[in-house]
């Protein structure tokens, strides 16, 4: 059954809100004494999967303006919070995380500016791939079976996420410029 686009209380929004609320808990359980921890990994996995589930529910039952705002916010809180926590634990290097955070800041400001003119900026396919690669990088860094012995895997995914972040960010800005000309 379709939902009112202005509705606040929907299943998709509840899942997204849960992701927002549980994200700080996940940051707290990331250990500072070792790479990889089952509790952190399993919580990360559940929160990452919930991102896909809330999108599926929203597409099936209808999107809301609240969900359109909350979902990308929850994604940024989860991914950037986990990445900066991993930086603070000396797992991730600072530079790639700063590049990703800078891209997110620029594109978020861009979305607010064009949104104030009544223009919606949906996530591009490349930006969705970026989110998945970011989730994989964090997930493999937290997964005890991979974290210590397969640094090359999650480090490669982290740098791939940087490339996807920068290219998809440039795509947004270039398409905006072409639209305004």
Backbone bond lengths (Angstrom), bond angles and torsions (degrees), N, CA, C in turn:
res aa  C-N    CA-C-N  psi(-1)  N-CA   C-N-CA  omega(-1)  CA-C   N-CA-C  phi
1 X - - - 1.444 - - 1.528 108.83 -
2 X 1.333 118.46 126.11 1.463 121.53 -179.14 1.533 111.46 -63.86
3 X 1.327 114.75 147.52 1.462 119.91 178.82 1.522 109.83 -102.65
4 X 1.320 115.41 158.93 1.456 122.04 174.59 1.533 107.89 -65.16
5 X 1.340 118.57 128.46 1.467 120.47 -178.69 1.530 113.52 -59.33
6 X 1.336 117.07 -19.07 1.460 120.50 179.12 1.527 112.87 -98.11
7 X 1.324 117.10 3.77 1.465 121.03 -177.51 1.522 110.72 -66.60
8 X 1.319 114.56 144.62 1.452 120.80 177.44 1.532 111.01 -98.00
9 X 1.321 116.07 -44.26 1.463 121.75 -175.60 1.528 110.62 -92.30
10 X 1.334 115.28 93.38 1.460 121.38 175.41 1.527 107.31 -130.13
11 X 1.331 115.95 162.99 1.465 119.29 177.97 1.525 111.24 -61.70
12 X 1.317 116.94 -42.37 1.468 119.83 -179.54 1.528 110.60 -62.30
13 X 1.331 116.89 -43.58 1.465 120.13 179.29 1.525 111.58 -66.06
14 X 1.329 117.13 -34.95 1.467 120.81 178.09 1.531 110.53 -64.98
15 X 1.322 116.53 -41.09 1.472 120.61 178.02 1.522 109.83 -64.57
16 X 1.331 116.30 -44.07 1.464 120.99 179.06 1.523 110.66 -62.69
17 X 1.329 117.19 -44.82 1.467 120.94 178.97 1.528 110.62 -61.72
18 X 1.314 116.65 -38.94 1.462 120.32 176.11 1.518 111.72 -60.66
19 X 1.330 116.46 -40.05 1.464 121.29 177.60 1.525 110.35 -63.14
20 X 1.327 116.55 -41.46 1.468 120.71 178.29 1.529 111.28 -63.51
21 X 1.316 116.74 -44.46 1.465 121.51 -176.80 1.531 111.29 -69.52
22 X 1.327 117.38 -39.62 1.465 120.69 -176.29 1.530 113.90 -82.70
23 X 1.323 117.68 -15.57 1.469 119.68 -179.09 1.528 112.64 -56.51
24 X 1.341 120.06 -49.46 1.470 118.87 179.32 1.531 113.28 -61.10
25 X 1.317 117.36 -31.68 1.467 120.54 176.40 1.525 109.17 -62.97
26 X 1.329 116.08 -42.84 1.460 120.33 179.37 1.530 110.31 -62.10
27 X 1.340 117.47 -40.05 1.467 119.68 179.76 1.532 110.49 -62.07
28 X 1.323 116.11 -37.76 1.466 120.69 -178.18 1.525 112.94 -67.89
29 X 1.317 117.91 -28.63 1.471 119.35 -177.22 1.530 112.84 -91.44
30 X 1.325 117.54 0.00 1.469 119.35 173.64 1.526 106.82 -71.52
31 X 1.323 117.85 118.54 1.471 120.07 -173.77 1.523 112.08 -72.79
32 X 1.325 115.04 153.08 1.457 118.62 176.25 1.527 111.79 -105.25
33 X 1.314 116.85 2.71 1.456 120.03 -176.94 1.529 113.73 -106.27
34 X 1.319 117.52 -8.02 1.467 119.67 -178.62 1.523 109.48 -159.92
35 X 1.297 115.19 164.62 1.465 120.13 173.27 1.513 107.72 -91.84
36 X 1.279 114.84 129.15 1.453 119.74 177.56 1.516 112.63 87.35
37 X 1.297 115.07 132.61 1.461 121.52 175.91 1.516 107.15 -155.17
38 X 1.318 115.86 134.85 1.461 119.43 -175.27 1.519 112.86 -62.46
39 X 1.312 118.56 -42.59 1.470 120.30 -178.27 1.525 110.00 -62.60
40 X 1.328 116.43 -47.92 1.468 120.14 179.71 1.526 110.48 -62.71
41 X 1.325 116.38 -44.17 1.464 119.71 -179.36 1.526 111.60 -62.25
42 X 1.325 117.28 -47.84 1.469 120.14 -177.62 1.524 111.63 -65.39
43 X 1.323 117.22 -37.88 1.463 119.99 176.81 1.527 109.91 -67.35
44 X 1.329 116.66 -42.33 1.466 120.62 176.64 1.527 110.61 -59.13
45 X 1.319 115.78 -46.39 1.460 120.68 -179.45 1.526 110.50 -59.12
46 X 1.325 117.08 -47.57 1.473 121.07 -179.63 1.528 111.15 -62.02
47 X 1.324 117.15 -43.64 1.466 120.05 -179.14 1.529 111.17 -68.26
48 X 1.318 117.39 -37.48 1.470 120.34 177.88 1.522 111.08 -66.80
49 X 1.325 116.68 -42.68 1.466 120.58 178.23 1.528 110.27 -64.29
50 X 1.332 116.78 -35.94 1.472 119.73 179.94 1.525 111.58 -62.24
51 X 1.334 117.07 -26.22 1.469 120.40 176.25 1.524 110.19 -62.86
52 X 1.304 117.08 -43.71 1.464 120.49 177.26 1.517 112.52 -69.98
53 X 1.322 116.12 -37.17 1.468 120.01 -178.68 1.518 110.82 -66.25
54 X 1.345 117.62 -45.13 1.465 117.84 -179.09 1.523 111.42 -65.11
55 X 1.323 117.00 -33.95 1.466 119.64 175.63 1.517 111.93 -65.60
56 X 1.328 116.26 -42.09 1.462 120.64 178.64 1.523 110.37 -62.87
57 X 1.329 116.82 -45.49 1.467 121.15 179.69 1.527 110.07 -62.16
58 X 1.329 116.84 -42.95 1.471 120.21 -179.26 1.528 111.19 -64.58
59 X 1.325 117.29 -41.78 1.471 119.32 179.19 1.527 111.08 -66.74
60 X 1.298 116.76 -34.78 1.460 120.76 -178.04 1.530 112.47 -74.90
61 X 1.324 116.34 -37.94 1.464 120.31 -174.06 1.526 113.70 -109.65
62 X 1.314 116.94 -6.94 1.460 120.29 179.15 1.521 111.61 111.24
63 X 1.313 114.47 142.04 1.456 120.24 -179.83 1.524 109.76 -89.82
64 X 1.326 114.90 159.40 1.459 120.49 177.30 1.520 108.60 -126.98
65 X 1.320 116.02 159.06 1.462 119.29 178.04 1.531 109.98 -65.50
66 X 1.322 117.19 -33.96 1.465 120.52 177.31 1.524 110.42 -64.43
67 X 1.315 116.71 -45.23 1.457 120.72 178.64 1.517 112.30 -64.27
68 X 1.331 116.61 -37.24 1.468 120.61 178.95 1.524 110.97 -63.23
69 X 1.334 116.62 -28.10 1.462 121.06 177.07 1.531 111.04 -86.05
70 X 1.348 116.33 -46.79 1.463 120.92 -173.29 1.527 114.13 -69.82
71 X 1.331 117.77 -38.82 1.465 119.85 -174.73 1.532 112.50 -61.28
72 X 1.349 119.31 -51.07 1.470 117.63 177.94 1.531 112.55 -64.07
73 X 1.344 116.43 -33.23 1.465 119.73 177.30 1.530 110.08 -63.54
74 X 1.323 116.92 -46.30 1.468 121.10 179.15 1.526 110.69 -61.82
75 X 1.330 116.87 -39.28 1.470 120.54 177.49 1.523 110.81 -60.16
76 X 1.336 116.14 -46.66 1.466 120.64 -177.83 1.524 111.10 -66.32
77 X 1.328 117.20 -43.54 1.467 120.58 179.07 1.526 109.79 -60.44
78 X 1.322 116.78 -47.45 1.461 120.97 -177.90 1.526 111.54 -63.87
79 X 1.319 116.74 -54.16 1.465 120.29 -174.08 1.528 111.59 -69.06
80 X 1.329 117.14 -51.59 1.466 118.77 -177.36 1.524 111.53 -68.30
81 X 1.330 117.06 -37.51 1.464 119.29 177.05 1.518 111.70 -61.22
82 X 1.324 116.48 -44.36 1.466 120.25 178.35 1.524 110.79 -65.31
83 X 1.332 116.74 -42.74 1.462 119.59 -178.87 1.528 111.56 -64.09
84 X 1.333 117.41 -44.87 1.463 119.56 179.07 1.532 111.25 -67.80
85 X 1.318 117.40 -32.46 1.466 119.96 174.63 1.524 109.70 -64.91
86 X 1.328 117.26 -42.14 1.467 120.61 177.71 1.528 111.26 -66.10
87 X 1.334 117.82 -32.95 1.467 120.63 173.59 1.530 109.03 -63.44
88 X 1.328 116.78 -45.95 1.471 120.55 -178.50 1.525 112.18 -64.84
89 X 1.324 117.66 -21.92 1.471 122.61 178.81 1.534 111.35 -95.41
90 X 1.344 116.47 8.85 1.468 122.30 -179.59 1.520 113.07 60.37
91 X 1.324 116.57 34.08 1.458 121.30 175.74 1.524 108.81 -99.30
92 X 1.330 117.33 -53.52 1.467 121.64 177.37 1.524 109.32 -94.45
93 X 1.343 117.00 143.44 1.458 119.21 171.47 1.533 109.86 -73.71
94 X 1.313 116.20 153.97 1.462 121.19 -175.39 1.530 113.21 -69.85
95 X 1.331 118.35 -41.68 1.469 121.28 -172.49 1.526 114.12 -54.76
96 X 1.332 120.48 -52.99 1.464 117.98 -178.74 1.528 112.65 -62.47
97 X 1.315 117.23 -34.00 1.466 120.21 179.67 1.528 110.06 -69.38
98 X 1.327 117.10 -39.43 1.473 119.86 176.30 1.522 111.37 -64.23
99 X 1.324 117.36 -39.23 1.471 120.38 178.34 1.527 110.78 -63.37
100 X 1.319 116.83 -43.49 1.467 120.66 178.71 1.526 110.00 -65.56
101 X 1.331 117.20 -44.68 1.469 120.84 -179.87 1.525 110.88 -63.35
102 X 1.333 117.07 -39.68 1.466 120.54 177.76 1.512 111.60 -62.52
103 X 1.306 116.92 -42.45 1.467 120.93 177.51 1.517 110.23 -61.75
104 X 1.329 116.74 -44.89 1.464 120.42 -179.24 1.525 110.94 -62.29
105 X 1.318 117.00 -40.07 1.463 120.90 178.61 1.525 110.93 -63.93
106 X 1.321 116.86 -48.24 1.470 120.95 -179.24 1.526 110.65 -60.81
107 X 1.309 117.94 -47.50 1.469 120.79 -177.32 1.525 110.93 -70.01
108 X 1.323 118.12 -34.09 1.471 119.99 176.95 1.522 110.88 -65.51
109 X 1.322 117.22 -43.16 1.474 120.83 176.77 1.523 109.59 -63.23
110 X 1.325 116.64 -43.11 1.467 121.20 177.55 1.526 110.73 -57.87
111 X 1.327 116.78 -45.31 1.473 120.35 -179.58 1.525 111.57 -63.39
112 X 1.323 116.91 -39.12 1.470 120.20 178.18 1.525 109.85 -64.83
113 X 1.321 116.67 -43.84 1.471 120.21 -178.97 1.523 112.03 -63.12
114 X 1.320 117.53 -47.88 1.467 118.79 -179.75 1.521 110.74 -74.43
115 X 1.325 116.79 -28.74 1.463 120.04 176.45 1.513 111.67 -65.05
116 X 1.331 116.72 -32.85 1.464 120.05 178.33 1.523 111.51 -67.66
117 X 1.326 116.32 -16.73 1.470 121.53 176.50 1.525 111.04 -97.25
118 X 1.330 116.01 7.89 1.461 120.56 177.84 1.514 114.56 83.59
119 X 1.329 117.17 13.79 1.462 121.36 -179.14 1.527 109.11 -100.73
120 X 1.317 116.09 129.11 1.460 121.48 177.23 1.525 109.07 -93.82
121 X 1.316 116.00 138.97 1.462 120.95 179.15 1.527 108.25 -119.66
122 X 1.324 116.72 92.83 1.468 118.91 179.44 1.529 110.84 -70.82
123 X 1.318 115.47 155.67 1.462 120.25 178.49 1.527 109.60 -65.86
124 X 1.322 115.37 135.05 1.464 120.18 177.46 1.524 109.29 -77.74
125 X 1.322 115.80 164.13 1.470 120.44 177.24 1.528 110.75 -60.08
126 X 1.330 115.42 -41.57 1.458 119.45 -179.80 1.532 111.02 -63.84
127 X 1.331 116.92 -37.95 1.470 120.51 177.78 1.529 110.66 -66.37
128 X 1.327 116.87 -34.47 1.468 119.43 176.61 1.528 110.53 -68.13
129 X 1.328 117.24 -39.42 1.464 120.50 175.66 1.530 109.92 -62.59
130 X 1.334 116.09 -40.01 1.462 121.38 178.24 1.522 110.30 -56.82
131 X 1.325 116.28 -46.06 1.463 120.66 -179.62 1.526 110.95 -61.32
132 X 1.316 117.07 -43.28 1.470 120.73 179.45 1.526 110.39 -63.76
133 X 1.328 117.53 -43.12 1.467 120.60 -179.56 1.531 110.12 -65.82
134 X 1.334 117.27 -38.51 1.466 120.12 175.84 1.530 110.06 -61.49
135 X 1.327 116.07 -44.75 1.464 120.16 179.42 1.530 110.89 -61.80
136 X 1.325 116.70 -39.89 1.468 120.25 178.32 1.527 111.34 -66.18
137 X 1.336 117.51 -41.69 1.469 120.74 179.68 1.524 110.66 -59.63
138 X 1.323 116.59 -48.32 1.468 120.11 179.05 1.530 109.96 -65.64
139 X 1.317 116.50 -44.47 1.459 120.34 -178.49 1.520 112.87 -58.55
140 X 1.328 117.20 -46.18 1.466 119.53 179.78 1.528 111.55 -68.96
141 X 1.336 117.64 -31.30 1.470 120.18 176.86 1.525 111.49 -69.12
142 X 1.328 117.01 -26.45 1.469 121.19 179.99 1.527 113.20 -92.41
143 X 1.318 117.25 -23.72 1.464 121.52 -174.10 1.528 110.01 -71.32
144 X 1.324 117.90 115.80 1.463 120.13 -175.75 1.529 114.70 -55.14
145 X 1.311 119.30 -32.56 1.462 120.82 -179.58 1.524 112.69 -72.68
146 X 1.322 117.86 -17.92 1.457 120.89 -176.84 1.521 113.66 -116.11
147 X 1.314 117.89 -29.61 1.458 121.93 -166.65 1.524 113.93 -54.75
148 X 1.304 117.84 -53.10 1.457 120.37 -173.25 1.523 113.18 -79.05
149 X 1.320 117.61 -41.24 1.461 120.74 -172.71 1.522 114.69 -92.71
150 X 1.306 117.38 -9.83 1.464 120.32 -176.78 1.529 111.63 -127.55
151 X 1.318 114.59 43.67 1.464 119.81 179.56 1.518 110.65 -54.47
152 X 1.316 117.60 -38.32 1.462 122.01 -178.70 1.524 111.35 -56.64
153 X 1.345 117.10 -33.92 1.461 120.73 -177.14 1.517 111.05 -69.14
154 X 1.336 116.77 -55.65 1.462 117.12 -177.19 1.518 112.43 -73.37
155 X 1.331 117.75 -26.91 1.467 119.36 175.71 1.531 109.72 -69.51
156 X 1.323 117.18 -40.38 1.466 120.36 175.65 1.515 111.72 -62.70
157 X 1.330 116.55 -41.30 1.468 120.32 177.36 1.525 111.10 -64.94
158 X 1.327 116.88 -37.99 1.467 120.02 178.62 1.526 110.55 -61.83
159 X 1.326 117.16 -45.38 1.469 119.55 179.86 1.527 111.53 -70.93
160 X 1.324 118.01 -32.65 1.464 120.46 173.11 1.527 109.61 -63.16
161 X 1.327 116.85 -39.82 1.470 120.80 177.09 1.523 110.85 -61.91
162 X 1.328 117.04 -38.09 1.470 120.53 176.79 1.523 109.63 -61.68
163 X 1.323 116.72 -47.67 1.470 120.21 -179.79 1.523 110.80 -60.39
164 X 1.326 117.19 -46.20 1.468 120.45 179.33 1.525 111.10 -64.25
165 X 1.327 116.93 -37.70 1.469 120.70 179.05 1.524 110.46 -63.13
166 X 1.316 116.60 -46.97 1.465 119.91 -177.13 1.525 111.73 -69.16
167 X 1.322 117.07 -42.06 1.472 119.85 179.87 1.524 110.65 -67.53
168 X 1.328 117.78 -45.16 1.470 119.15 -179.72 1.524 110.73 -66.96
169 X 1.323 117.31 -35.68 1.467 120.27 175.87 1.514 111.24 -63.17
170 X 1.323 116.24 -43.80 1.470 120.10 177.43 1.520 110.74 -62.96
171 X 1.329 117.13 -38.49 1.474 120.21 177.92 1.521 111.45 -59.19
172 X 1.332 117.05 -44.13 1.467 120.31 178.44 1.525 110.52 -58.72
173 X 1.319 116.01 -47.85 1.462 120.01 -175.86 1.525 111.77 -69.33
174 X 1.321 117.61 -38.58 1.470 120.94 178.43 1.519 110.56 -67.67
175 X 1.318 117.56 -43.95 1.468 119.44 179.83 1.523 110.51 -65.63
176 X 1.316 117.39 -32.77 1.464 120.91 176.77 1.519 110.20 -65.85
177 X 1.296 115.88 -43.12 1.466 120.62 -179.14 1.526 110.72 -64.42
178 X 1.346 116.15 -41.34 1.463 119.91 179.94 1.525 110.59 -68.67
179 X 1.329 117.28 -33.38 1.460 121.21 179.18 1.523 111.07 -69.39
180 X 1.334 116.74 -34.66 1.465 121.07 -177.40 1.521 113.05 -81.48
181 X 1.312 118.44 -12.40 1.476 119.85 -178.34 1.502 111.78 -85.43
